[in-house]
């Protein structure tokens, strides 16, 4: 579904992505792991059209999308839920959801709001509440729900567990797995190695703007380099 080849990008004269190769098949959860500052969010931004690549290729369902505008990439069905949630705090939950279908999915807005409410029942209880008054976990649900309103073909989740309590992190990963079980293809960009590996079909580990490890989670968890670098095991 998504294929990224030799992708390079950065800020000013500083190269952040140094030849990334990554692929996602339809129906998968693929997780992109790495610590802060290694380039994960930059990668998400380039794929989503929020940043322009320096070089390399990105194809989505066979169509080249590298260098397209973010609006054009949304129209193709690649939807990003950004790190930090970025809900509109002075608008209601329902208004935030409605904005999710501004570019894509407008004709099915009412049906999709109902679908989001079934996935996240707590949002239904708060439709008329200002988004800024929600808890962190509820705001993350709203951010994902807003992304779902655009009828994504590929949903990119950038650090969805950040800032959540351990209990809410468990709930969030369960919800992500359920979305995938319902047929949604997901790129999960995360620092949380253990729980990301539990739900992913395949994983890529980024370090200093490069993919250092990739494979099936069960195999990677036995990799001494991963254990040493990311799990703190000798």
Backbone as JSON, one array per atom type, in Angstrom:
{
  "sequence": "XXXXXXXXXXXXXXXXXXXXXXXXXXXXXXXXXXXXXXXXXXXXXXXXXXXXXXXXXXXXXXXXXXXXXXXXXXXXXXXXXXXXXXXXXXXXXXXXXXXXXXXXXXXXXXXXXXXXXXXXXXXXXXXXXXXXXXXXXXXXXXXXXXXXXXXXXXXXXXXXXXXXXXXXXXXXXXXXXXXXXXXXXXXXXXXXXXXXXXXXXXXXXXXXXXXXXXXXXXXXXXXXXXXXXXXXXX",
  "N": [[0.83, -1.21, 0.0], [1.84, 1.32, 0.9], [4.95, 2.54, -0.1], [8.19, 3.42, 0.6], [11.18, 4.74, -0.52], [14.6, 5.17, -0.19], [14.45, 7.66, 1.16], [15.13, 11.02, 1.83], [15.44, 13.85, 3.91], [15.22, 17.02, 5.62], [16.03, 19.85, 7.73], [16.76, 23.08, 6.82], [20.18, 23.08, 6.42], [20.56, 20.72, 7.66], [20.52, 17.32, 7.61], [18.03, 15.02, 8.31], [16.51, 12.67, 7.79], [17.98, 9.87, 6.45], [18.04, 8.29, 3.99], [15.7, 6.47, 4.02], [14.05, 3.37, 3.89], [10.99, 1.79, 3.63], [8.04, -0.16, 3.94], [4.52, -0.76, 3.72], [1.95, -3.07, 3.88], [-1.42, -3.58, 2.75], [-3.85, -3.67, 5.29], [-2.17, -4.11, 7.42], [-0.67, -3.48, 10.69], [1.98, -1.48, 11.03], [4.79, -0.64, 12.88], [6.81, 2.14, 13.66], [9.63, 2.6, 15.35], [11.61, 4.27, 17.86], [13.79, 6.44, 19.72], [13.38, 9.78, 21.16], [13.96, 12.41, 18.85], [15.13, 11.05, 16.7], [14.08, 11.17, 14.19], [11.51, 10.28, 13.62], [9.04, 11.75, 13.69], [9.6, 13.62, 11.72], [9.7, 11.92, 9.53], [6.97, 11.1, 9.42], [5.84, 13.59, 8.84], [6.86, 14.14, 6.29], [5.82, 12.04, 4.72], [3.14, 12.69, 4.97], [2.98, 15.05, 3.61], [3.48, 17.42, 4.88], [6.03, 18.3, 5.07], [8.56, 18.82, 2.62], [10.27, 16.35, 0.74], [13.84, 15.85, 0.34], [14.96, 14.07, -1.43], [14.29, 10.88, -3.01], [11.64, 8.35, -3.09], [8.09, 8.09, -2.71], [5.37, 6.06, -2.75], [1.88, 5.56, -2.89], [-0.53, 3.2, -2.89], [0.33, 2.61, -5.46], [0.63, 5.1, -6.63], [2.7, 7.9, -7.17], [3.49, 10.04, -4.49], [5.31, 11.67, -3.3], [6.3, 14.88, -2.45], [3.84, 16.0, -3.06], [1.15, 18.21, -2.07], [-0.07, 18.54, 1.32], [-2.84, 18.57, 1.37], [-3.54, 17.28, -1.02], [-2.54, 14.75, -0.47], [-4.08, 13.97, 1.7], [-6.5, 13.81, 0.31], [-6.02, 11.5, -1.09], [-6.29, 9.62, 0.86], [-4.49, 9.23, 2.91], [-4.09, 9.76, 6.18], [-3.08, 11.67, 8.89], [-2.72, 11.53, 12.4], [-1.61, 13.81, 14.52], [1.31, 14.07, 16.68], [0.74, 15.09, 20.02], [-1.92, 15.67, 19.82], [-3.52, 18.12, 19.25], [-6.2, 19.13, 19.21], [-9.03, 21.32, 18.69], [-9.41, 23.56, 21.09], [-11.46, 25.33, 21.91], [-13.68, 24.61, 20.59], [-16.49, 22.4, 20.31], [-16.67, 18.84, 21.04], [-18.12, 17.54, 19.03], [-17.96, 19.44, 16.95], [-15.21, 19.42, 16.46], [-14.98, 16.82, 15.44], [-16.55, 17.04, 13.13], [-14.98, 18.77, 11.62], [-13.01, 17.06, 10.84], [-13.88, 15.88, 8.51], [-13.61, 17.75, 6.55], [-12.04, 17.86, 4.17], [-12.3, 15.3, 3.15], [-14.64, 12.66, 3.01], [-16.95, 14.07, 3.51], [-19.53, 13.69, 2.53], [-20.46, 11.53, 3.96], [-20.69, 12.34, 6.56], [-22.49, 12.31, 8.83], [-22.98, 9.58, 9.2], [-20.37, 8.74, 9.72], [-19.74, 10.12, 12.06], [-21.41, 8.79, 13.83], [-20.22, 6.27, 13.67], [-17.69, 6.78, 14.78], [-18.51, 7.44, 17.36], [-19.41, 4.98, 18.21], [-17.04, 3.58, 18.37], [-15.64, 5.09, 20.24], [-17.2, 5.47, 22.92], [-17.15, 7.32, 25.03], [-16.78, 9.77, 23.85], [-19.25, 10.29, 22.68], [-20.77, 10.9, 24.92], [-19.81, 13.38, 25.42], [-20.29, 15.16, 23.37], [-21.21, 17.84, 23.23], [-19.41, 19.18, 24.76], [-16.62, 21.37, 25.37], [-13.6, 20.83, 23.67], [-11.17, 21.4, 24.88], [-11.57, 20.94, 27.54], [-11.49, 18.28, 27.98], [-10.03, 15.22, 29.27], [-6.57, 14.09, 28.96], [-6.49, 11.53, 27.77], [-9.04, 11.4, 26.63], [-8.87, 13.5, 24.82], [-6.99, 12.4, 23.08], [-8.47, 10.27, 22.05], [-10.38, 11.8, 20.72], [-8.77, 13.08, 18.8], [-7.98, 10.87, 17.25], [-10.49, 10.0, 16.46], [-11.29, 12.22, 14.96], [-9.5, 11.95, 12.84], [-10.51, 9.57, 11.79], [-12.86, 10.45, 10.68], [-12.25, 11.31, 8.17], [-12.26, 9.12, 6.59], [-9.96, 7.24, 6.36], [-7.56, 5.57, 4.26], [-5.04, 4.83, 4.91], [-3.94, 5.19, 8.14], [-1.96, 7.3, 10.0], [-0.5, 7.28, 13.04], [0.94, 9.33, 15.29], [2.87, 9.01, 17.96], [0.71, 8.19, 19.83], [0.43, 7.37, 22.5], [1.73, 9.11, 24.15], [2.15, 10.96, 27.11], [0.02, 9.8, 28.46], [-1.6, 8.0, 31.13], [-0.5, 4.81, 32.52], [-2.69, 3.0, 32.52], [-4.46, 4.15, 30.66], [-2.82, 4.04, 28.45], [-2.75, 1.29, 27.93], [-5.44, 0.97, 27.23], [-5.55, 2.59, 24.95], [-3.84, 1.28, 23.11], [-5.25, -1.08, 22.81], [-7.53, -0.12, 21.54], [-6.42, 0.79, 19.14], [-5.56, -1.62, 18.04], [-8.08, -2.78, 17.66], [-9.18, -1.1, 15.71], [-7.57, -1.81, 13.57], [-8.23, -4.52, 13.33], [-10.78, -4.19, 12.41], [-10.27, -3.55, 9.83], [-8.6, -1.41, 9.09], [-5.63, 0.0, 7.83], [-2.59, 0.74, 9.43], [-0.01, 2.96, 10.35], [2.04, 3.08, 12.97], [3.67, 5.28, 14.89], [6.0, 5.35, 17.31], [7.44, 5.49, 20.69], [7.06, 3.64, 22.59], [8.11, 0.65, 22.99], [7.51, -2.07, 23.83], [4.65, -2.36, 23.99], [3.89, -1.52, 21.46], [5.09, -3.45, 19.87], [3.56, -5.64, 20.59], [1.13, -5.38, 19.24], [1.73, -5.0, 16.59], [2.23, -6.0, 13.15], [4.58, -5.87, 11.7], [7.79, -4.33, 12.29], [9.85, -1.41, 12.35], [12.92, -0.07, 13.28], [14.22, 2.98, 14.08], [17.17, 4.93, 14.03], [19.13, 7.73, 14.47], [18.15, 8.86, 12.06], [18.1, 6.75, 10.29], [17.04, 3.44, 9.26], [17.65, 0.92, 11.4], [16.99, -1.62, 12.27], [14.67, -4.14, 11.26], [11.66, -6.08, 10.88], [9.74, -8.98, 11.87], [7.88, -8.58, 14.86], [8.2, -10.56, 16.94], [10.63, -11.78, 16.32], [12.36, -9.58, 16.4], [12.28, -8.85, 19.08], [13.92, -10.63, 20.25], [16.35, -9.8, 19.49], [19.63, -8.94, 20.27], [20.69, -6.34, 20.0], [18.45, -4.66, 19.94], [17.41, -5.24, 22.47], [19.41, -4.24, 24.12], [19.64, -1.5, 23.38], [17.04, -0.4, 23.47], [15.47, -1.6, 25.37], [16.91, -1.69, 27.64], [18.27, -3.9, 28.48], [20.95, -6.07, 29.35]],
  "CA": [[0.0, 0.0, 0.0], [2.78, 2.43, 0.96], [6.34, 2.16, -0.27], [9.12, 4.55, 0.74], [12.49, 4.28, -0.99], [15.75, 6.07, -0.12], [13.89, 8.98, 1.48], [16.01, 11.95, 2.53], [14.8, 15.13, 4.2], [15.79, 17.68, 6.79], [15.69, 21.24, 8.02], [17.91, 23.89, 6.46], [21.29, 22.26, 5.92], [20.69, 19.54, 8.53], [19.82, 16.13, 7.12], [17.42, 14.24, 9.4], [16.22, 11.34, 7.23], [19.18, 9.54, 5.7], [17.85, 7.14, 3.11], [14.75, 5.56, 4.66], [13.28, 2.4, 3.1], [9.93, 1.24, 4.49], [6.85, -0.54, 3.16], [3.35, -1.19, 4.49], [0.95, -3.78, 3.09], [-2.8, -3.32, 3.13], [-4.35, -4.44, 6.42], [-1.17, -4.28, 8.47], [-0.14, -2.45, 11.58], [3.44, -1.39, 11.01], [5.23, 0.34, 13.87], [8.11, 2.78, 13.48], [10.09, 2.81, 16.71], [12.86, 5.0, 18.05], [13.74, 7.41, 20.82], [13.17, 11.17, 20.77], [14.97, 13.08, 18.05], [15.78, 10.22, 15.68], [13.51, 11.47, 12.88], [10.21, 9.64, 13.39], [8.03, 12.75, 13.36], [9.97, 14.15, 10.41], [9.24, 10.93, 8.55], [5.52, 11.23, 9.31], [5.52, 14.86, 8.19], [7.18, 14.05, 4.86], [4.83, 11.16, 4.1], [1.85, 13.38, 4.98], [3.05, 16.26, 2.8], [3.71, 18.62, 5.7], [7.39, 18.68, 4.73], [8.97, 18.33, 1.31], [11.49, 15.52, 0.78], [14.99, 16.27, -0.46], [15.08, 13.11, -2.52], [13.67, 9.6, -2.7], [10.32, 8.1, -3.66], [7.0, 7.62, -1.85], [4.2, 5.69, -3.54], [0.73, 5.11, -2.12], [-1.4, 2.43, -3.77], [0.88, 2.68, -6.8], [0.7, 6.47, -7.13], [3.74, 8.7, -6.52], [2.95, 11.14, -3.71], [6.39, 12.47, -2.75], [6.28, 16.27, -2.89], [2.48, 16.53, -3.19], [0.69, 18.99, -0.93], [-0.76, 17.76, 2.35], [-4.25, 18.44, 0.99], [-3.64, 16.24, -2.04], [-2.27, 13.45, 0.15], [-5.32, 13.67, 2.43], [-7.5, 13.39, -0.67], [-5.71, 10.11, -1.47], [-6.68, 8.75, 1.96], [-3.44, 9.13, 3.93], [-4.54, 10.68, 7.23], [-2.19, 11.66, 10.05], [-3.11, 12.05, 13.71], [-0.28, 14.3, 14.91], [1.75, 14.04, 18.07], [0.25, 16.23, 20.8], [-3.38, 15.71, 19.65], [-3.9, 19.33, 18.48], [-7.63, 19.38, 19.07], [-9.4, 22.74, 18.77], [-9.9, 23.54, 22.47], [-12.65, 26.14, 22.14], [-14.78, 24.03, 19.84], [-17.03, 21.21, 20.96], [-16.22, 17.54, 20.53], [-18.79, 17.29, 17.75], [-17.4, 20.35, 15.95], [-13.9, 18.88, 16.11], [-15.19, 15.66, 14.57], [-17.05, 17.51, 11.84], [-13.86, 19.34, 10.88], [-12.22, 15.96, 10.28], [-14.38, 15.53, 7.17], [-13.6, 18.96, 5.72], [-11.48, 17.56, 2.85], [-12.6, 13.95, 2.68], [-15.68, 12.02, 3.81], [-18.01, 15.03, 3.85], [-20.85, 13.14, 2.19], [-20.84, 10.51, 4.94], [-20.35, 12.92, 7.85], [-23.37, 11.86, 9.92], [-22.72, 8.15, 9.42], [-19.05, 8.58, 10.31], [-19.82, 10.56, 13.46], [-22.0, 7.67, 14.57], [-19.21, 5.21, 13.73], [-16.69, 7.2, 15.78], [-19.14, 7.36, 18.68], [-19.46, 3.57, 18.59], [-15.68, 3.19, 18.74], [-15.26, 5.85, 21.44], [-18.46, 5.86, 23.56], [-16.99, 8.49, 25.89], [-16.94, 10.98, 23.05], [-20.69, 10.54, 22.52], [-21.24, 11.54, 26.15], [-19.23, 14.72, 25.52], [-20.43, 15.84, 22.08], [-21.42, 19.29, 23.37], [-18.39, 19.7, 25.67], [-15.46, 21.96, 24.71], [-12.52, 19.84, 23.58], [-10.1, 21.76, 25.8], [-11.89, 20.51, 28.91], [-11.37, 16.82, 28.06], [-8.78, 14.67, 29.79], [-5.6, 13.78, 27.93], [-6.91, 10.34, 27.06], [-10.21, 11.73, 25.81], [-8.4, 14.3, 23.68], [-6.37, 11.5, 22.12], [-9.58, 9.61, 21.37], [-10.97, 12.78, 19.81], [-7.86, 13.27, 17.68], [-8.09, 9.69, 16.38], [-11.84, 10.06, 15.88], [-11.28, 13.25, 13.91], [-8.85, 11.33, 11.7], [-11.41, 8.57, 11.22], [-13.91, 11.14, 9.93], [-11.78, 11.49, 6.79], [-12.3, 7.81, 5.93], [-8.58, 6.95, 5.94], [-7.09, 4.31, 3.72], [-3.9, 4.59, 5.79], [-3.95, 6.1, 9.28], [-0.66, 7.46, 10.64], [-0.66, 7.7, 14.44], [2.23, 9.79, 15.75], [3.01, 9.0, 19.42], [-0.61, 8.28, 20.46], [0.43, 7.05, 23.93], [2.53, 10.06, 24.91], [1.46, 11.74, 28.12], [-1.12, 9.09, 29.04], [-1.32, 7.11, 32.26], [-0.34, 3.42, 32.08], [-3.99, 2.37, 32.26], [-4.96, 4.69, 29.41], [-1.96, 3.53, 27.38], [-3.28, -0.05, 27.62], [-6.71, 1.14, 26.52], [-5.3, 3.17, 23.64], [-3.3, 0.26, 22.23], [-6.35, -2.0, 22.51], [-8.39, 0.54, 20.54], [-5.7, 0.79, 17.87], [-5.65, -2.99, 17.53], [-9.44, -3.01, 17.2], [-9.33, -0.4, 14.43], [-6.91, -2.64, 12.57], [-9.05, -5.73, 13.16], [-11.93, -3.77, 11.62], [-9.86, -3.41, 8.44], [-7.84, -0.21, 8.82], [-4.17, -0.1, 7.78], [-2.08, 1.72, 10.39], [1.4, 3.19, 10.65], [2.11, 3.5, 14.37], [4.97, 5.89, 15.18], [5.97, 5.26, 18.78], [8.59, 5.18, 21.52], [6.68, 2.54, 23.47], [8.52, -0.54, 22.24], [6.87, -3.33, 24.21], [3.23, -2.44, 23.62], [3.79, -1.42, 20.01], [5.44, -4.77, 19.33], [2.48, -6.59, 20.89], [0.0, -5.28, 18.31], [2.19, -4.76, 15.21], [2.58, -7.12, 12.27], [6.01, -5.7, 11.43], [8.37, -3.18, 12.99], [11.08, -0.78, 11.88], [13.56, 0.67, 14.36], [14.99, 4.1, 13.52], [18.22, 5.52, 14.87], [19.88, 8.77, 13.75], [17.64, 9.08, 10.72], [18.25, 5.55, 9.46], [16.43, 2.22, 9.76], [18.71, 0.04, 11.87], [16.45, -2.98, 12.4], [13.3, -4.31, 10.78], [11.25, -7.47, 10.84], [8.57, -9.4, 12.64], [8.15, -8.22, 16.26], [8.69, -11.67, 17.75], [12.05, -11.96, 16.04], [13.11, -8.41, 16.84], [12.35, -8.81, 20.54], [15.05, -11.49, 20.65], [17.58, -9.23, 18.94], [20.41, -8.36, 21.36], [20.87, -4.9, 19.81], [17.21, -4.02, 20.39], [17.32, -5.39, 23.93], [20.4, -3.36, 24.76], [19.43, -0.1, 23.06], [15.7, 0.12, 23.69], [14.82, -2.22, 26.53], [17.79, -1.55, 28.8], [18.74, -5.21, 28.94], [22.37, -6.31, 29.03]],
  "C": [[0.86, 1.26, 0.0], [4.19, 1.9, 0.78], [7.2, 3.41, -0.27], [10.51, 4.04, 0.39], [13.51, 5.41, -0.91], [15.32, 7.51, 0.19], [14.87, 9.79, 2.32], [15.28, 13.27, 2.71], [15.45, 15.74, 5.42], [15.32, 19.11, 6.9], [16.92, 22.1, 7.73], [18.99, 23.02, 5.84], [21.45, 20.96, 6.7], [19.86, 18.39, 7.98], [19.33, 15.32, 8.31], [17.12, 12.82, 8.94], [17.32, 11.0, 6.23], [19.01, 8.25, 4.89], [16.93, 6.09, 3.69], [14.07, 4.68, 3.61], [12.27, 1.75, 4.03], [8.73, 0.92, 3.61], [5.75, -1.02, 4.1], [2.39, -1.87, 3.53], [-0.45, -3.46, 3.61], [-3.2, -4.24, 4.28], [-3.38, -4.62, 7.56], [-1.22, -3.16, 9.51], [1.37, -2.55, 11.49], [3.84, -0.32, 12.01], [6.64, 0.83, 13.54], [8.57, 3.24, 14.85], [11.39, 3.61, 16.74], [12.69, 6.02, 19.15], [13.5, 8.81, 20.27], [14.31, 11.66, 19.89], [15.62, 12.27, 16.95], [15.22, 10.45, 14.28], [12.14, 10.89, 12.62], [9.14, 10.64, 12.97], [8.32, 13.42, 12.03], [9.51, 13.21, 9.31], [7.73, 11.04, 8.33], [5.14, 12.49, 8.55], [5.78, 14.81, 6.69], [6.16, 13.18, 4.14], [3.48, 11.86, 3.98], [1.84, 14.66, 4.15], [3.23, 17.53, 3.58], [5.14, 19.14, 5.55], [7.72, 18.11, 3.35], [10.23, 17.48, 1.44], [12.61, 16.17, -0.03], [15.14, 15.36, -1.67], [14.42, 11.81, -2.07], [12.26, 9.52, -3.26], [9.35, 7.65, -2.57], [5.84, 7.3, -2.78], [3.12, 5.18, -2.62], [-0.26, 4.48, -3.08], [-0.99, 2.63, -5.23], [1.05, 4.07, -7.38], [1.81, 7.23, -6.43], [3.12, 9.87, -5.77], [4.04, 12.02, -3.1], [6.33, 13.88, -3.33], [4.9, 16.83, -3.12], [2.14, 17.35, -1.95], [0.0, 18.08, 0.08], [-2.23, 17.57, 2.0], [-4.44, 17.33, -0.04], [-3.43, 14.86, -1.45], [-3.45, 13.02, 1.02], [-6.38, 13.16, 1.46], [-7.27, 11.96, -1.13], [-6.08, 9.12, -0.36], [-5.6, 8.48, 2.98], [-3.73, 10.2, 4.98], [-3.62, 10.54, 8.43], [-2.89, 12.22, 11.27], [-1.82, 12.5, 14.38], [0.02, 14.07, 16.38], [1.22, 15.28, 18.79], [-1.22, 16.5, 20.62], [-3.87, 16.89, 18.84], [-5.39, 19.4, 18.2], [-7.87, 20.89, 19.14], [-10.1, 22.96, 20.11], [-11.2, 24.29, 22.7], [-13.84, 25.7, 21.31], [-15.25, 22.77, 20.54], [-16.44, 19.95, 20.35], [-16.83, 17.29, 19.16], [-18.22, 18.18, 16.65], [-16.01, 19.9, 15.51], [-14.04, 17.7, 15.15], [-15.64, 16.1, 13.18], [-15.93, 18.1, 10.98], [-12.99, 18.25, 10.24], [-12.64, 15.58, 8.88], [-14.38, 16.73, 6.23], [-13.11, 18.67, 4.31], [-12.03, 16.25, 2.28], [-13.68, 13.35, 3.59], [-16.86, 12.91, 4.14], [-19.4, 14.45, 3.6], [-21.36, 12.12, 3.19], [-20.65, 11.02, 6.37], [-21.19, 12.36, 8.99], [-23.11, 10.38, 10.24], [-21.38, 7.95, 10.12], [-18.99, 9.07, 11.74], [-20.4, 9.44, 14.33], [-21.0, 6.53, 14.73], [-18.14, 5.54, 14.77], [-17.25, 7.08, 17.18], [-19.26, 5.92, 19.15], [-18.08, 3.09, 19.03], [-15.27, 3.82, 20.06], [-16.53, 6.34, 22.15], [-18.33, 7.1, 24.45], [-17.13, 9.79, 25.12], [-18.42, 11.31, 22.83], [-21.24, 11.28, 23.74], [-20.8, 13.0, 26.24], [-19.35, 15.52, 24.23], [-20.51, 17.36, 22.22], [-20.38, 19.95, 24.27], [-17.23, 20.28, 24.86], [-14.29, 20.97, 24.78], [-11.4, 20.12, 24.57], [-10.34, 21.33, 27.22], [-11.8, 19.0, 29.07], [-10.07, 16.43, 28.73], [-7.84, 14.37, 28.63], [-6.0, 12.57, 27.1], [-8.1, 10.6, 26.15], [-9.82, 12.59, 24.62], [-7.72, 13.44, 22.64], [-7.43, 10.71, 21.36], [-10.21, 10.54, 20.34], [-10.09, 12.99, 18.59], [-7.92, 12.09, 16.71], [-9.45, 9.68, 15.7], [-11.93, 11.08, 14.76], [-10.59, 12.72, 12.65], [-9.74, 10.32, 11.0], [-12.51, 9.22, 10.38], [-13.53, 11.33, 8.47], [-11.71, 10.18, 6.02], [-10.91, 7.39, 5.43], [-8.44, 5.6, 5.27], [-5.89, 3.85, 4.53], [-3.93, 5.64, 6.89], [-2.57, 6.11, 9.91], [-0.9, 8.03, 12.04], [0.72, 8.04, 14.98], [2.2, 9.93, 17.28], [1.64, 9.08, 20.14], [-0.62, 8.01, 21.97], [1.13, 8.09, 24.78], [1.67, 10.87, 25.89], [0.27, 11.06, 28.77], [-0.67, 8.23, 30.21], [-1.18, 5.68, 31.75], [-1.66, 2.73, 31.75], [-4.57, 2.85, 30.93], [-4.12, 4.25, 28.22], [-2.44, 2.14, 26.96], [-4.57, 0.07, 26.81], [-6.49, 1.65, 25.1], [-4.77, 2.12, 22.67], [-4.36, -0.78, 21.88], [-7.27, -1.42, 21.45], [-7.73, 0.55, 19.16], [-5.75, -0.59, 17.23], [-7.04, -3.28, 16.98], [-9.7, -2.32, 15.87], [-8.71, -1.21, 13.3], [-7.71, -3.9, 12.29], [-10.28, -5.43, 12.31], [-11.57, -3.44, 10.18], [-8.99, -2.22, 8.1], [-6.34, -0.49, 8.83], [-3.58, 1.05, 8.58], [-0.57, 1.75, 10.39], [1.45, 3.81, 12.04], [3.53, 3.98, 14.66], [5.07, 6.06, 16.68], [7.36, 5.14, 19.39], [8.34, 3.95, 22.38], [6.92, 1.21, 22.75], [7.66, -1.75, 22.56], [5.43, -3.41, 23.72], [3.02, -2.27, 22.12], [4.08, -2.77, 19.35], [4.31, -5.79, 19.53], [1.38, -6.56, 19.84], [0.43, -5.19, 16.85], [2.41, -6.06, 14.46], [4.06, -7.09, 11.91], [6.49, -4.42, 12.09], [9.64, -2.72, 12.3], [11.63, 0.05, 13.03], [14.48, 1.71, 13.75], [16.0, 4.6, 14.53], [19.02, 6.49, 14.0], [19.46, 8.89, 12.29], [17.76, 7.92, 9.77], [17.49, 4.39, 10.08], [17.55, 1.24, 10.11], [18.26, -1.42, 11.96], [15.06, -3.0, 11.8], [12.97, -5.79, 10.76], [9.99, -7.72, 11.61], [8.85, -9.15, 14.12], [8.72, -9.35, 17.11], [10.17, -11.93, 17.55], [12.88, -10.8, 16.57], [13.27, -8.37, 18.35], [13.49, -9.68, 21.06], [16.39, -10.93, 20.17], [18.38, -8.55, 20.05], [20.59, -6.84, 21.23], [19.63, -4.13, 20.28], [17.1, -4.1, 21.91], [18.24, -4.42, 24.64], [20.02, -1.89, 24.58], [18.1, 0.44, 23.53], [14.99, -0.48, 24.9], [15.68, -2.17, 27.77], [18.29, -2.87, 29.35], [20.19, -5.42, 28.5], [22.48, -7.35, 27.94]]
}
